[in-house]
Amino acid sequence: MFGDFPTKNKIVVVTGGGSGIGLAYVQLAAKRDAKAVIIADLRLTGEAKALTEASSKVIFERCDVTKWKDLQNLIDVSLARFRDVPDIYAASAGVFEPPYSNFWDDPEGLDADRYKHIDINVNHPIKLTRLAIRALLGRDKKGVVLVVASIAGYSKQYAGPIYGASKHAVVGFVRSLGDAESLQGTKVVAVCPGIVKTPIWTTGTPGSGERFQIKDEISITAETVAEAMQEVIESGKYPGGTIFEVSKLGTRTIPEWNIDPPGMVDGKMARGTEAPADAIQQALAPILSVTEKERGALKR
């Protein structure tokens, strides 16, 4: 255990920092007097661009998280610009069954040999973590890696099975690296939000916000998630391997065994911890349309 790890005077890198949860955390880290914050993303929203223009300590580095050289470049840029490797690595970039890579529409041809969805949601945080550990060991200093996972990492997601599988994967990955804190000096943790109103539901997967009925009354904000990220990163009471849930009902640390369902109120799942029943039925409609067309197709 290396105790509290304040953001002040630390170098922070955030994948997916150009919008949504990532941007909210970038803003929070800058307010907490980080030495520098590197936004790693394909592009910036207007809000993110304004932040880089207003603060010299917030910089943008274009990054395709599916390319490992781009991930390594974030460390190289930090060394060149700030003469040290990042102290805090937040793997926030992620997608939810996007139109170019999802299970039910299955848009990727057989020559693709992989789901880009998995490259973004699973391979990117895994590789970033390995690069971070190597970089921190190389400078002989401690650091923190935080992966943005989801409540979907320990619940079923019929309408989004690749997303659910990806979040199960990173929850298991983070748990597995709990000992890296004592053995390598790198604390690896995860935050698991419930339903969050972010661009993942609009520009990320157009129409999914309406399809899954993502509304304010069942959603938390990106800023709420960023606060949870900051707490887990900074506080020594959250050791490596911590899986920290944040939902409409608040926060809790998820145990390794015998996980209670999130947010039970009067024996039922509370708002913000699962999609409403009518939203689930609405989400199933396009899936059933696709599979009905496949039924008996080889008999014709």
Protein Blocks (a to p, Z undefined) as FASTA:
>chain_A
ZZjadfehpacddehklgcjllmmmmmmmmnopabdcdddfbdcfklmmmmmmpmkbccd
dddfkbmklmmmmmmmmmmmnopacfbdcdfbccehifklcfklomacfklopafklmmm
mmmmmmmmmmmmmmmmmnopaddddddddfklmcccfklmmlmmmmmmmmmmmmmmmmmm
mmnopacddddddddddfklmmmmghklmmnopafklpccfklmmmmmmmmmmpmklcgh
iacdddfkbccdddfbhpacehiaehiacehiaccfklmmmmmmmmmmmmmmmgoklmZZ
